[in-house]
Amino acid sequence: MFSWIIKNKAKILKIDNWVFEVENIFEKSLKIWISIAHDWACMTVTESTSEKYSFFVMEESIKKTNFRNKKPWDNFNIEWSLKLSDTMDWHFVSGHIDTTGEVTDIKENSDWSKYFYIKFDSKYSNLIIEKWSITINWVSLTIVDDLWDSLSVSVIPLTQEITNIWELKIWDLVNLEFDILWKYINKLQLNK
């Protein structure tokens, strides 16, 4: 389980035959088989030193995530799984990516916050509600505008600083997960 509050990012060092090598910001060798979330996709550590670790990305993950567009020196938003004593300050999401979206516009505000506009497949439009939650590359955010097949979010300066959100450019691909409570409500409505 994860908190969905991003406090770290890590640089991709190398991508070779479905294996991603990432800088180890945890400053200790990691146990093989543990899961670490990368832009919302949980990946199993297959090798580790105190400087770097690796994980294998299967074809299904490449198809469903923004991993297909990642390059060496890009950053992942990362999170280690929770300990029982950790707080849970999160929106209602499960940790599984629903789809990807494309950044179509970025607007900077006078207070240094930024609006990001994201376009996605319209079949997910019923899962978007203004002032409801969404995760973008593992960052839990609140939807500002519901624009049918796109949405906007406003991101404060601190979130931009500690995540890879500040690196986003127009046409970049992002991982999206919609609020799980709203998904259940939608499913119940469809099954009536």
N, C-alpha and C positions, 0 to 999 in steps of 0.2 A: 504494500500500500504506500501511496505517496501523498505529500501535502499539497501539491500543485502550486506551491509558492516558490518561484525560482530565485535562487540565491547565487547560482554559479553558472559559468559557461566554460567550455573547453574547446580547444582548437583541434581540428582534424589534421593529423600529421601525414597520413598516407591512406590511399585507397587502392587495394590490390586484390583482384579476383574475389569480389564480394566481401572482403575483409577490410574493416575500417580500423585504423590505428589512431588513437586519440590521446592527447596529453593527459597525464594523470594529475589532476589538481588536488587529489586527496592525499598526496605526499606519502603514501605507503603502498606497498604492493597489495593488490586487491585479491580476494579469494576468487578462484575460478568458479563459475556457475552462478555468481550473484547477478542480480538484475540491476541495471542502471538505466534510467529513462533519458533518452536523447531526443530533444524536440518532440517529446511526448511518446516516442516509440521505445518500449522497454526492450533492451538488448542484453543478452547473456555474455558476461566477460569470459573469453576463451584463453587469453594470455595476459600477464600483467607484470610490470616492474614498478618501481617507485616513480619512474618518469613517464611511462606510457602504458596503455592497455589496449587490447584488441577485442573485437567482436565480429561475428559472422552475420551478414544480412542476407536472409533468404529472399528468393524471387518475389514471394507474396508481399514482403515488407517493402521491397523496391517499388512494386506496383502501387501500393497504397499510401506511400509517404513521399516526403520531399527529398528522401535520400538519393533518388535518381538524379537530382540536380546538384548535390553537394560536391565540393571540390576540396583538395587539400588547402588549408589555412582558413576555411570557413569555420565558424563557431557553432557548436551545439549548445542549446540550453540543456543543462543536465541536473538530475536530482537523484540522490541516493534514497533508497526506501526508508520509510519511517521506523523509528524505534517506538516501543510501547509508551515511552515517557514523552514523546513529541506531541506538540499541539497540532490540531487539524484545522487550519484556516483556509478552507477551500470551497470552491463551487462544487455542485453535484455532477461529477463526471467520473467515468470508470477507468480511464487510462488506456482506452483503445481508440485509435484514430478512425473517424467516420469517413473522411474524404480529404482531399487537398483543395486549396483555393489559390487564386492568383491575385497578387497585389496589383490593383489598377490605378491607385492614386495615393499620394501621401501629402498631407497639408500640415504645415507647422503653424502653431498658434503663438500669440505674443507671450504667453506664459511658458513657452518651451515644450509644452505638451504637443503631441502630434496625433492627427487623425489618420488612420490607415483604412483604406477601402479595399475590401476583399471580394472577389467574384468567385462563385462556386456553382456546381451543377444545380439547376433549379429544382431537382427532385428532393432537395433538402430544405427548400424554402419554408415548409411547414414547421421546421424546427427552430426558426429564427423569430425572436420576439424582442422588441426594444426593451432595454434595461434588464434583460435576462443574461445569463452567462454563456460564455464560449471559451474554449482554449485554443490559442494560436501558438503553434510550436511549443506547447507545454505551458504557456503563460496564460493564467486564468484571468479573463477580462470580461467587461460588461459591454454588451452591444449598445451602440448609440443609435444607429439607424437600421431599420429593416427595409431593404431596398429590393425585395423579392428574390432575385438571384445573386444578390450581393449584400454586404453589410458594412458598417463602419464601426470602429472602436477608437477610443481616445486613450492614449498611453502617456502616463506621467513621466517626467524626466528620470526619476529613480529607476523605474522599470526599464526604460530604454538603456540606462547605464549598466545594469547588472545582467541583462539578457541579450540575446542576439537580435532583438526587435530593431534596435537602432541601425543594424546592418541591412535591413530589408530595402529593396529597390523595387521600382515598378516592374512588373512581370515576374517577380520572384514567386516561387511556389512555397506555400506554407501548409503545415498539417493542421487539420481542424477536428475538434470533437465538440459535439453539441451537448447541452445539458441533459443528463440522464433522466431526470424527473419529467421533463417535457417530452422526451422520447417515449416514456412509459404512458404518459397521458395520451399522446398521439396514437399509440398502439391500441390502447383501450377503446378510444373513439372509433378506430377503424374496425374493431372486432365486435361492435354492437350490432 
